[in-house]
C-alpha cells in the first residue's frame, strides 16, 4: 500500500542551518499494516510523514501509494489517497460549523458538487450511526458547533472524518500528544477499532514508547533520518520499553536523551 524508495530530504541546504532530515529512507507497507513510528526528537518521524503527505517536495527517491507514483504530486492531489489526523485537536475540523456539517464536508470530499444544499435525512442517519460508534454522546449533539467540543471529542471526530471514505493510507501525526492520558487512551482505542473494522493501512508517529508497543502490528524506530529498527508480528508483541531503549543504544551507539520520549 506504501512504498518509499531511497528518500532524501535536506532543509536549508548550503546554510549554517542545513539539516539532513531523511537519509535514504526505504519502507514497504502491506495493505492492512498498522505501523507505529518511534524515535527521539529530530529523528525524522514527522518529516517522513510530511513527505508522504506531500507537504513539501523530497530531494530524491520515489513515493508510491497503492502502486501509484505520487512523488511529483502536490499535497492537495495526494489528498484523495490519504486520511490524516494532526497533533493539534484544533486542526482538521471547522470550529464554527456543526458536527454534522463537518462530517458532510469529509464525506463529500472529492465528490462532484451540485446545487443541492443542506444535509439529507439519510445522511443525518448515517452520521448519527457513525458518531454512535465513538461512544462519546456526539450522536445527540450533531448540530453543536465543533469549537465547543473538548480536545478528545474533537480528535475522535477528526479521526472519524479522516476515515469516512476509507483512505488508502491513514496518517496519524502524534494525534494523542495534546490530550490527557485518559482521553488519549480512549482516542487510541477508537483508532484501533476504526482501523481494524475498516481494514485500513495506517502510519502512526508517536513519542510514546508504551503506545508504540501496544498498538499496531509493526514498529519502526528512527534515528538521524534513518530507520534503525523494524520489528513486526510475534516479536513486536513481546517487546518491552527496556528492549527498545537497549536496542536504540545498541544500534545508534548512544542512549535516547529526549525527556519527552523517556517520560512518555
N, C-alpha and C positions, 0 to 999 in steps of 0.2 A: 504493500500500500504506500510505502515511502522509501525512496532511495536517495541517499546523499552520497555523492561521489567526489571525494577528494576536495572538500570545500575549504577555501581560504578566505579570510576577511581581515583586513588591517584598517584600523581607524587612524586618521590624521597622519598618513604616510609622509615621511620625509621631514617631520617636525619633531620637536622635543617631546611632544605628546603622543608619538607613534605608539600604537598598541596592536600587537598581533593577537586578535581575539579568537580566530579559528585557524588551526594549523593542520590542514589536511584531514578534516573530519570525513569519515565514510561510515554510513549506517544504513542498515536494511531493516524495515519493519514489515512483518507479515500482516495480512488482514486479521483483525481481532487482537493484535498485540496491545497491551496497556503497559507502556514503558514509563518508569519514573526516572528522573534525571537528578543526580545529586552532585555536589561539589562545593568548594569554598568560594568566597567572593572573588569575582574576576575569572572564574574557571572557564566561562564561555557558555553557560547554561542558557541564559536568556538570549544571548547572541545567536545561538543555533536555532532557537525557536523563532526569533525575528527573521532569520534568514529563510526559514521555511515559509513564513507568512508573507515574505516579500516586502518587509518594512524598508529595506534598502538593498541595493544590488550586492551580490558577492563578487569577490575579485576573480575567482576562478573555480572550476568544478561545475557540477550539474545537480539539479534537484528534480526528481520525478515523483509525482503523486498519482497513484493508481496507473502507472505506466505512461502518464502524460508529462512531457518535459515542460516544466513551468519556470525554468531558470530565468528566462528573459521577460516573464510576465510581471507587470506591476501589481501592487498589493490588491487593488480593487478587482483585478481579473482573477486572482487566485481565490478570492472570497467564496466562489461557488464550490470550491473543493473543501473548504475549511470551516470549522466552528472554533470559536476562541473565547476563553474566559480569562479576564485580566486580574491582576493582583488587587487593584482598587475596585471596591464594590460600586463606586460611582461611575465606573466606565462600563460601557456595553449596554446601557439602557438609557431611555429618555425620561429624565426625572419628572418632567412636567406633564407627561402623558400617563393615561391609565394603564393598569396592568394588562388588561385585555388589548389595548391599543399597541402596547409593546409586543405582545405575542403575535398580533396580526402583522406587524411590520416584519417580524422574524419569519413567520410562516409564508409571507408573500415575497420574500426576498428573491429577486431574480425572475419573478413571475411577470407575465405581461400585464401592464397597467390598463385599467378600464375606467369608464366614467362613474361606475358604481362606487358609492361611498358608504361608510359605516361598516359594521360587523354584523353578519347574519346570525340568526338564531342557531343555525347548525354550527357555525364557527364558535359561538359562545359555549355551546355544549361541549365541543371538542376541547376548548381551552380549559373549561371547568374540570374536565376529567384529567387533563394533563397536570393541572395545578394540584389536584387531589393527591396525585402520586408523591408530591413533595411533603405531604403531611405537615403543612405549616398554616393551614387555615386560609390560604390565599384564594381558594376557590369561592369563598364567601365575600371576597373583597375585590372583585375583578374591576370595579370602577374606581378603586382607590388610586391616587397618584403614586407612582413608583418612588418618588422622592420621600414619601412618608414611611417607607419600609425600613426595617433595620438592616444592618450590613449583611447579616446572614440570610435574611429573606431575599434581599436584592441579589446576592450572589447565587442563591439557588434558582431564582428566576432567570438570571443571566445564563446559567448552565442549561436550563430548560430551553431558553430561546436559541442557544447555540447548537442544540441538538434536534430541534423540531424537524429539520429537513434531512436528518441523518447524514452529516458531512462525511466525506471520505476520511478525514483526519480531524480529531478534536485536539486542540492545543490548550493546555492548562498552564498558565503562567503564574505560579505561586498563588493560586486562586483562593487559598485559605490563610495566607500570611497576615492579612489585616484583621482577622477575626479572632475572638477569644477562643480558648481551647475547646470548650463545649460546643460552641457554634461551628468551629472548624471541623470537629468530628462529625457533626450532623451533615455538613455540606459534603464531606468526603464520602460518607456512607451513601448519600444521594448520588454522588458521582459514580461510585461503584455500581449502583443499581442501574442507572441510566446507560452506562457503558455496556454492562452485561446484557440487559434486556434488548438493547438496540444493536448489539454485536458491533460496536464501534471500535475503531483503532484510535488509540489515544497516546499523547505525548505530554507527560506532566513534569514540569520543572518544580522542584521544591528545595528548601533549605533544611527541611525537617527529616532527619535520618530515619526516625521511627515511622513516619508516614511513607517514606520511600520503600521501606522494608515491608510494611503492612499492606500496601496497595499495589495492584498490578501484577503481571506475570513475568516482568523483566525489569532489571535495574541497571542503570548506566552511571558510572562515576566519571566526571570530567576534571581535568586539571590543565591549566595553561593552554586552553584551546584544543585539547586532545581528549579522546576517550581512552581512559587508562584502565577501566574495569567494566566488564559486561557480563552479567550473570542472569540466568533465567531458570524457570521450571523448579524442580525439587531443590536444587542448590540454593536458589533465592529464598525459598520457603524456610530454610534453616539458618539464614543469615541473622546475625545479631549486630548491634551497634558497635561492639568491640571488634567484630570481624571487619566491618567497614573501615574503622579507624586504623586497624592494623594493616589492612590491605592498602589503604591510601599511603601509609608510611612506607610500606614495602615497595610499592611501585614508583611513588614520586620521590622517595628519598627524604621526605620531610613529613612533619605532622601537620594536621589541619589546625590553623591558628585562628580561624574565624570564630569568635564567640557566638555569633548567631547560629552557626552550624552546631557547635558543641552544646549550647543551651537548649536548642530545639530538641 
